[in-house]
Amino acid sequence: MGNGTEMSLTAERLREVLNYDPETGVFTWRVARPKCRVGAVTGYLTPIGYRTIKIDRERYYAHRLAWLYVYGKWPTGEVDHRSGKKDDNRIKELRETTPALNQQNRHRANTGNRSSFLGVRLMGLKFQARIKLNGKHIHLGTYSTAAEASEKYLAAKAIYHPYASLTEGAA
């Protein structure tokens, strides 16, 4: 699923074997395959939630295939899901981006974050709000509740991460 294998698949070959519905984000087979009939939905979800599709013995992320199918070329950077839903591959929900901007659109707290709020860490009996900007963490304050810290984080996120579509603080 790396960039090396992507270059071997062309938009023409993709369109030869699959149909893509940009309104639903669903890929279906155009050709019969062993254990797959024409018109069958293709792909499976990975453990982390992305849909992958196998074509010519190589696996590809469906969101990157959608980009190739619609625009006729591979994305040069990362493809971000605007809504944060990793299996929502409607073309209107996809945008090409850099790794740094893609991180701005995170919708869930890290698994090690015991507060369950994005941008909020449990520090002893208090909750610390902080945001990352240009590779450095900015301390936004320490609060009695996770909700208070989340409110401060979301206010800062609106200023420092305008690329994000996040509207809620709870993960």
C-alpha positions as CSV (number, residue, x, y, z in Angstrom):
1,M,0.0,0.0,0.0
2,G,3.0,2.2,-0.3
3,N,3.8,4.8,-3.0
4,G,6.0,2.3,-4.9
5,T,3.0,0.0,-5.7
6,E,0.7,2.9,-6.4
7,M,2.7,4.0,-9.5
8,S,2.1,0.6,-11.1
9,L,-1.7,1.1,-11.1
10,T,-3.1,3.6,-13.6
11,A,-6.4,5.3,-13.7
12,E,-7.2,3.4,-16.9
13,R,-6.6,0.1,-15.3
14,L,-8.6,1.1,-12.2
15,R,-11.6,2.1,-14.3
16,E,-11.3,-1.1,-16.2
17,V,-11.8,-3.3,-13.2
18,L,-13.8,-1.2,-10.8
19,N,-16.7,1.3,-10.8
20,Y,-16.7,4.1,-8.3
21,D,-19.8,6.0,-7.1
22,P,-18.6,9.5,-6.0
23,E,-21.9,10.1,-4.2
24,T,-21.6,7.1,-2.0
25,G,-17.9,6.4,-2.0
26,V,-18.5,2.8,-2.8
27,F,-16.4,0.7,-5.3
28,T,-17.9,-2.3,-7.1
29,W,-16.4,-4.8,-9.5
30,R,-16.8,-4.2,-13.2
31,V,-15.4,-7.6,-14.0
32,A,-16.1,-11.1,-12.6
33,R,-13.4,-12.5,-10.3
34,P,-13.1,-15.7,-8.3
35,K,-15.6,-15.5,-5.5
36,C,-16.8,-12.0,-6.7
37,R,-19.5,-11.2,-9.2
38,V,-19.9,-8.1,-11.4
39,G,-21.5,-5.3,-9.3
40,A,-20.3,-6.7,-5.9
41,V,-19.0,-4.2,-3.4
42,T,-15.3,-4.6,-2.9
43,G,-12.8,-4.1,-0.2
44,Y,-12.6,-4.7,3.5
45,L,-11.9,-2.5,6.6
46,T,-8.5,-2.7,8.2
47,P,-8.3,-2.9,12.0
48,I,-7.8,0.9,12.1
49,G,-10.9,1.6,10.0
50,Y,-9.6,2.3,6.5
51,R,-11.1,0.4,3.5
52,T,-8.6,-1.4,1.4
53,I,-9.0,-3.0,-2.0
54,K,-6.9,-5.6,-3.7
55,I,-6.2,-5.1,-7.5
56,D,-3.7,-7.1,-9.4
57,R,-2.3,-8.7,-6.2
58,E,-1.6,-5.3,-4.6
59,R,-3.6,-3.6,-1.8
60,Y,-4.6,0.0,-2.0
61,Y,-6.5,2.4,0.3
62,A,-9.9,3.1,-1.1
63,H,-9.6,6.9,-0.4
64,R,-6.5,7.0,-2.6
65,L,-8.2,4.9,-5.3
66,A,-11.1,7.3,-5.3
67,W,-8.7,10.2,-5.9
68,L,-7.1,8.4,-8.8
69,Y,-10.5,7.4,-10.2
70,V,-11.9,10.9,-10.2
71,Y,-8.8,13.0,-11.0
72,G,-6.9,10.5,-13.1
73,K,-3.7,10.8,-11.1
74,W,-2.4,9.7,-7.7
75,P,-2.4,12.3,-4.9
76,T,1.0,13.8,-4.3
77,G,0.5,14.0,-0.5
78,E,-1.9,12.5,2.0
79,V,-5.6,12.3,1.5
80,D,-7.7,13.6,4.4
81,H,-11.2,12.5,5.3
82,R,-12.9,15.9,6.1
83,S,-15.4,14.3,8.4
84,G,-12.8,12.2,10.2
85,K,-14.6,9.0,9.2
86,K,-11.9,6.7,7.7
87,D,-14.3,4.7,5.6
88,D,-16.2,7.6,4.1
89,N,-14.7,7.7,0.7
90,R,-17.2,10.1,-1.0
91,I,-15.1,12.4,-3.2
92,K,-16.6,15.5,-1.5
93,E,-15.2,14.2,1.8
94,L,-11.7,13.8,0.5
95,R,-9.0,16.5,0.2
96,E,-5.3,16.3,-0.6
97,T,-3.1,17.6,2.2
98,T,0.2,17.6,4.0
99,P,0.9,15.3,7.0
100,A,1.0,18.4,9.3
101,L,-2.4,19.7,8.1
102,N,-3.9,16.2,8.2
103,Q,-3.0,16.0,11.9
104,Q,-5.0,19.1,12.5
105,N,-8.1,17.2,11.5
106,R,-7.9,14.6,14.2
107,H,-11.2,13.7,15.8
108,R,-10.1,11.4,18.6
109,A,-7.8,11.6,21.5
110,N,-4.7,9.4,21.6
111,T,-5.3,6.0,23.2
112,G,-2.9,7.0,26.0
113,N,-5.0,10.0,26.8
114,R,-7.0,9.1,29.9
115,S,-9.2,12.2,29.7
116,S,-10.9,11.0,26.5
117,F,-10.9,14.6,25.2
118,L,-8.8,15.7,22.3
119,G,-6.0,18.1,23.5
120,V,-6.6,17.3,27.2
121,R,-4.4,15.3,29.5
122,L,-5.0,14.2,33.0
123,M,-2.3,15.5,35.2
124,G,-2.7,14.2,38.8
125,L,-6.2,15.5,39.8
126,K,-6.3,18.3,37.2
127,F,-6.8,18.4,33.4
128,Q,-4.2,20.1,31.2
129,A,-5.1,21.6,27.9
130,R,-2.4,21.9,25.3
131,I,-2.1,22.2,21.5
132,K,0.7,21.4,19.1
133,L,1.9,24.1,16.8
134,N,4.8,23.8,14.4
135,G,6.0,20.7,16.3
136,K,5.9,22.3,19.7
137,H,3.3,21.9,22.5
138,I,1.7,25.1,23.8
139,H,0.3,24.9,27.3
140,L,-3.2,26.4,27.5
141,G,-3.8,26.0,31.2
142,T,-4.8,23.5,33.9
143,Y,-8.4,23.1,34.8
144,S,-10.6,21.3,37.4
145,T,-12.7,19.4,34.8
146,A,-11.9,17.8,31.4
147,A,-14.8,19.8,29.9
148,E,-13.3,23.1,30.9
149,A,-9.9,22.1,29.5
150,S,-11.6,20.9,26.3
151,E,-13.4,24.2,25.9
152,K,-10.0,26.0,26.0
153,Y,-8.5,23.5,23.6
154,L,-11.3,23.9,21.1
155,A,-11.0,27.7,21.2
156,A,-7.3,27.5,20.5
157,K,-7.8,24.8,17.8
158,A,-10.2,27.2,16.0
159,I,-7.3,29.8,15.9
160,Y,-4.3,27.6,15.3
161,H,-5.7,24.8,13.3
162,P,-8.2,26.4,10.8
163,Y,-7.9,23.3,8.6
164,A,-9.7,21.1,11.1
165,S,-13.4,20.4,10.8
166,L,-13.6,19.4,14.5
167,T,-16.6,20.8,16.3
168,E,-16.9,18.6,19.4
169,G,-14.3,18.0,22.1
170,A,-15.3,14.5,23.3
171,A,-13.7,11.6,21.6
